Amino acid sequence: MQRFALFIISYIFWLLLTWSAEPGSIIAGLAVAGLTSVFFGRYFFQNAGKFIQPHRYYWLIIYLFIFTWECIKANFDVAYRVLHPRMPIKPGIVRVRLNLRSPFARTMLANSITMTPGTITVDIVGDNMYVHWIYIVSEDPVEYTREVSGRFENYIKKIFE
């Protein structure tokens, strides 16, 4: 099941990457996805049964909209800070407590935070993630955890755990 799930994801990725329905591209995609799943299938998807649960795709679509909206807001926030004459920044590294257990879900959260302008994930140590933030809004760990990861963590938990 792990290899099959990786085959499907690899093939879909190939089709999106090439954006071609020509027979040569389809055959090459099948070959590449097959080789990828044979050689790397055991390293991915510890619980591949989750791959076929439709409610996870529903939450993924909602998450993509929320992530896009948060990125747009963060872009305007960073642009404001850069263009403002006094450059109102208060940078620092905050420790965010994680509620996610799976390594894949944690990686997705870290990548989501890093891809949002104004933040970058520095490290994950145990149940804590360290994030460099362009403007720390509060010294309260609960508030800045909610501000940094709360936007994404609940949805990622519904999708990947």
Secondary structure by P-SEA (a helix, b strand, c coil): caaaaaaaaaaaaaaaaaccccaaaaaaaaaaaaaaaaaccccccccccccccaaaaaaaaaaaaaaaaaaaaaaaaaaaaaaccccccbbbbbbbbbccccaaaaaaaaaaaaaccccccccccccbbbbbccccccccaaaaaaacccccaaaaaaccc
